[in-house]
Amino acid sequence: MNEQLLKSFSEQINKEYFSAYLYLAMSNWLNDRGLKGAAKWTYVQYQEELAHAQNLFHYLQYRDVSAGFQAIADPSGNWDNELAVFQHILAHEKMVTDSISKLASLALKADDHAAYIFLQWYVTEQVEEEGNATDIIQKLTLAGDNGSALLAIDSQLGTRVFAAPVVPGLPAGL
């Protein structure tokens, strides 16, 4: 794997760990405000982001190259309400989408077709990530200040469960 591609993979691993940390901070903020369903939703997202980082890391190990590590930035935040949290989520996921797209383009430019194919799962995953955030924002916007509607949405968000992603390109057991 060429040096620039390896560096970019390592940077993406850092971004995925930051994303996990950000979702954990959001889960904490939501939980403190009694929004247990949204807190669970963001906690499951935290787990998913950890899995994304770990799969990128395992991919590099499988390719017999070493990841570089950086400090993870402080994800602390303070939001006005649940809608503001999910608006932040959408903006963050758009940033991740851009980063993954650039990484995939770099893999193709480096003629590393294996890395490019591996990254296609992440490209597709980002469409889902943005779609989920947009859907929740639309629901929260429709609910407005209606407490009953907000509680119903919160209850629905609390039904989310973690399912470890299966990323093609990694051998079973990694």
HUGIJO-V385715 format. One record per pair of residues at least 12 apart in sequence whose ideal C-beta (glycine too) atoms are under 6 Angstrom apart, sorted by sequence separation. I is the first residue (numbers start at 1). GAP is how many residues later the second one is. D is the distance in Angstrom with one decimal. If there is no record, write none. Layout:
# HUGIJO-V385715
i	gap	d
I	GAP	D
I	GAP	D
This chain:
# HUGIJO-V385715
i	gap	d
27	12	4.8
104	12	5.9
107	12	5.9
139	14	5.3
27	15	4.1
104	15	4.3
26	16	4.4
27	16	4.3
23	19	4.8
104	19	5.9
23	22	4.4
24	22	4.6
100	22	4.8
23	23	3.9
100	23	5.9
20	26	5.1
23	26	5.9
100	26	5.6
20	29	3.7
97	29	4.1
19	30	4.2
20	30	4.7
16	33	5.5
16	36	4.6
17	36	4.8
93	36	4.4
16	37	3.6
93	37	5.1
13	40	5.2
93	40	5.7
13	43	4.9
90	43	4.0
12	44	6.0
13	44	5.6
38	44	5.6
89	44	4.7
121	46	4.9
35	47	5.7
86	47	5.8
121	47	5.9
25	50	4.4
86	50	4.9
9	51	5.9
21	51	5.8
25	51	5.6
86	51	5.0
118	51	3.8
22	53	4.0
13	54	5.7
18	54	5.3
21	54	4.3
17	55	5.3
18	55	5.7
14	56	4.8
10	57	4.8
83	57	4.4
10	58	3.8
6	59	5.5
26	59	5.5
59	59	5.8
1	62	5.8
1	64	5.1
15	84	5.8
12	91	5.5
8	95	5.2
8	98	5.5
5	101	5.6
5	102	5.9
5	105	4.8
5	107	5.9
2	108	4.8
55	112	4.7
58	112	5.8
51	113	5.6
51	114	5.4
47	115	4.5
38	116	5.6
41	116	4.1
44	116	4.8
58	116	4.3
37	117	3.8
37	118	5.3
40	118	4.7
44	118	4.8
35	119	5.3
38	119	4.9
41	119	4.9
37	120	4.0
37	121	3.0
